[in-house]
Amino acid sequence: MNLELTEEEFRTLVDLVYAGNLMLNDMGGEELGPHAKLQQKIFSIANQNGFDSLISFDENLNMYVPTQSYENDEINEWIEEYENTLFFDELVLRFARRDALNYLGDENPNMSPAELEQLQLKYEDMYDEEIEYHGIARLKITPLEVQHVNT
């Protein structure tokens, strides 16, 4: 199979492969074989075709790696923005779900699934607004009461 790309398109491909492999490997904690192999193939082509300011070969690791310059490039700003958005979206969803389920158990155990979903959406709106205006400044984790168990 042959793939013809302009330099700009190839640079975009390097960004996509880097970001995708970073996300997959960060999530699993270990390199995923086919994804890491493809990244090495793309990085090798990049290094050998004028993109050596982005990708270099590390003799100690025996693999192609992003240069410091590339790691300081805007791709990492995009990745950081994505991670922040994902973090806050997930935080809002989990808090909203927790509070809706607590309300269900404490206040209205006969609530229908549709009512529970509507309640969760109200909590999501509330937490979205809180995060938008205050970030994490007003979030608190209250200490758990530790019960001593005699053994």
N, C-alpha and C positions, 0 to 999 in steps of 0.2 A: 504494500500500500504506500502511495506517495501522497504527501500533503504539501501543497504550495502555500507559503505564507509570506506576507511582506514583513519587513523588519519590525514594524509597529505591531502587527498581528502576532509575531513570534514573541515579542516582549510581553504582550498581553497573555499569551499562553504560559510563559514563564511565571508571571504573577499568579495565574489561576492554579497552576500546578503547585507552586510554593504554598499558596494560601490553603488549598485543598488538602495537601499532604500534612501541613502544619495542624490543621483542624483535626484530621483523622488520627494523627499520631498523638496529639495532645490529649485527645479524648480516651484513647485506649492505653496510653502509657508505653506502648511498644510499637516499633515500626511495623506497618502492615506491608507484607511482602510485595504484592504487585504495585501498590501505590508508591512505595519507596523506590522500587526498581524503575518505574516509569519516570519518577522525578529525577533519578540519576541519569537516565537516558536524555531527558530534555535538558538538564543542567550541563551534561557533557557537550551536547550540540551547541548550547548557548556559549559555553566557554571557548569552544573551538571556532565560533563564527562571529567573533567581534563583540561578544557580551561579557568579556572577561572582567569588566568593571563591576559586573553583577554577580558572577559565579566564578569561583576559583577551585582549584584542586588542592585538597589538603592531604599532604603526603602522610602525616601521622594517622589520619583517619582512613586513608585510602579511599576517599570519596569526594565528590563535588559538593561544595557548600556555598551558601550565599556569602558574599563579601560583607564586610562591616558597612560599606557604603550602601549596599542594597538593603541591608537590614535597617538602615536609617532612612530609607526611602519612603515615599508616601504609601506603599503597599502595607507597611506595618501600621501606619496611621489608620488605614481602612480596617485592618484586622482588629486593632484596639477599639475602634468605634463600634465594630460589630460585636466584640466581646462585651463591651459596656452595655450596649442595647440588649443583648441577649441576657446578661446578668439581671438588669433591672426588669425586663419583661418577665423573666422567670420568677424573680422575687415577688413581683406584684401578683402573678398568678397563684403562687403557692400561699401567700398570705391571704388572698381573697378566698381561695378554696378552703384553707384552714378555718377562717372565720365563718364562712357559710356553713361548713360542717359542724362547727361548734354551736352555732345558732340552731341548726337542725337538731342536734342532740340535746341542747340545754333548753331551748325555748319552744320548738315546734317539731316534734318527732314525726308528725303526720304530713309534713310538707311534701308536695309532689316534686318529681324531678324537674319539671319546668319552673316551679317556684324557686327551687334550690339554684337553678341556673340563673334566674333573674337576680336572686340575692347575690350570687357570686359576681355577676356583672356590676352590681352596685358597689360591692367592695373593691372590685378592680378599678372602677372609676375613682373611688376615694383614694386608693393607694397610688394610682397613676398621678393624681393631682398632688399628693403629698410628696412623691419622689420628684416630680417636675419642679416644685417650688422649693423644696428643702433638701433634696438629695437624700443622703443617709444621715444627715446631721441629727435628726430627731428619732432615729431608730434606736431602740434599746433592747438589750437582752437581759431579762431579769434573772438573777441567780436562782438556780433550782434549790429547793430545800433538800438537804441530804439527810436521809434517815440512817441512823447507825444500826447496823444489824449485829446482834451478838452472836458470835460463833462459838 
